[in-house]
Amino acid sequence: GLIHFWTKSSYTVWARDFFVLLGQRGLKPDTEGGSGYVLSCKSLVDPELCPELSDTYVRANAIISGFILKELPQNATEITYLFQGKLKPKQETD
């Protein structure tokens, strides 16, 4: 599905927003070691679906990101988070 989310600014970082396509699939028990899921997302650019919020946020680029959720014994889950992005500096205005 399509997701638009944003982060708050902090002391040294401008607020960012992301517009991404999210996909998911189950782990392959025979080659990927058990049951669980792979969730992945990648940024999209579509001004009609999600215009930039340039007054408040800097549009970031999630090159690739996601989670691997793997079921473990005793009702536990192993979570691996992957992210590669380009956060971009805030553009100065005149």
N, C-alpha and C positions, 0 to 999 in steps of 0.2 A: 504494500500500500504506500501511499504518499503521506509524508509527515513533515510538518513545519514546527520547529521548536527553537527556542532561544535561551540564552544564558544571561545572567545578570553581569553587570560590570563589577570589577573589583578595584582595588586601589590603583593598580598599574595597567589594567586591561580593559578595553572598551567592550561593551555588551556585543555579543555575536548572535546571529541567527543562522539556521541551517534549513535547507529544503531538500529532503532526501527521499529516495525510493527504498523501501524496506522489503526484503525477501527473507523467507525462512524455509528450512527443510530439516528432515530428521537425519540423525547420524546413521551411517550404515554399520550395523552391528558387526558384520564380518570383517570389514576393513578399517573401521574408525573406532573400534574398541568399546562398543556398548551402546546403550540407548541414551538419547538426548537430542539436542537441536543445534543447528547453526543458524544464527540470525545475522544478516549482513545488510549494509546500506551504502549508498553512493549518492553524492549531491546531484541535483538536477537544476537546470536553468530553464525556467519557463515563466516569463514576466506576466502572462495572462493568468496562470494558475496561482502564482505566488510572487507578487511584486516585492521588490526590496523595500525594507523599512529603513531607508537611508537617514531619516532624521534622528533615529534613536539607536539603530543597530548597524553593525558592519556584517555584511553577508560573508560567511566563511565557506570554505570548500572542503567537504568530507570526501577525500579522494577514495578512501575505503574505510569502513569501520564495521564492527560487529562483535558478537558474543558467541562463544561455544559453551553450551550448557550440557554438562555430562552427568548423568545419574551415577551416584556412588552407593556402595553398601550402607546400610543403617540409615536410610532415609536422608541422605546428604546429597548435595549438588556441588560439582566443581564448576566454577565460572572463570572463563578466560576472556578478557576484553582486548580487542585489537582496534587501533585507530591510527590512521595517517591522514593528516589534514593540512590545509594551508589557511591560517587564521586571518591573514591580510591586515595591514595597518589601516587605521582610520584615515580617510581622505581629508585633507585640510580644505576648508572653504574660505573664500575671499569675503 
